């Protein structure tokens, strides 16, 4: 034992400057690329082999791209795709056969569905929300797609449920009213509930929980809540035990809240100041142990990692910077195996708009001299 301790001490003293040990999650940048315009959304394929990014138009036409991922390194498949308008969010179907995107096109086409083969997209269906579409998500069964956005004329719906055929075509089945813009829609892991969040709507509520009927498209509101400011993102933990919301600062100031969930009813566990500026995106790690957030850049911070305790308490573990002159990091997402994190936003350091980090966690993990782009608390 004494010999091992001596060898350990010698090893530590011979490391290059800047190396350290950490038991907390630490991010190593593996690759970064430039879309040519702001990235609004990033999404990993269910098998982790591909990353889709979507955002503002590059060269007046390219709105989204597909990358093949090898050990965290991005290689673009093709040369990009055009949805006809900036892409606000994109999402893969649970089986990885389809990719859906939504756009703020007003009354024209606002969502498109593509089939995918070896990373190549082929459009299979499209529909019009009737107003700007800002968010979407697939049901865990893959049979339905929910799209949220602005209030539509005629039916006044802010979020709609579409049935997706086996060939990827869309048929609207139901629509519902929040009373203001909806910026986030998320199914619970078991598919029994749907959460929506956005600007202050009917009865000054900012987020709502619906029970999902066995038909997959009939929603029954079972709870509505107020953050006190606009919600930009919502997320369920993988075990369905916790629900997180984030957005603009409410009185406190609080930008981040955690709820426990019982039969679809939310109970506030804790409220946090969260990141140093408006929160735009949040996601739980696949194992539910961590919560990642992205935000408007302030104090050289654009994304953070929090540890989630068994009681739902958050502890900030590390902070990172997408880099100047970036002001916004709009998206942050874990790979399905939790080994990588992708971020996207306004062009930052080296004019890069999206990056992939390797996540290093566990007891006494050696952190080498790769740039982590930020600080570790």
ABEGO torsion letter per residue (X at the ends): XAAAAAAAAAAAAABBBGBBBBABBBBBBABBBBAGBBBABBBBBAAGABBBBBBBBBGGABABBBBBBBGGBBBBBEAEBBAGBBBABBBBBAAGABBBBBBBAEABBABBBBBBBGGBBBBABBBBAGBBBABBBBBAAGABBBBBEBBBBGAGBABBBBBBBAAGBBBBABBBBAGBBBABBBBBAAGABBBBBBBBBBGGBABBBBBBBAAGABBBBABBBBAGBBBABBBBBAAGABBBBBEBBBBOBBABBBBBBBGGBBBBABBBAEBABBBABBBBBAAGABBBBBBBBBGGBABBBBBBBAAGBBBBABBBBAEOABABBABBBBBAAGABBBBBEBBBBGGBABBBBBBBBEBGBBBBABBAGBBBX
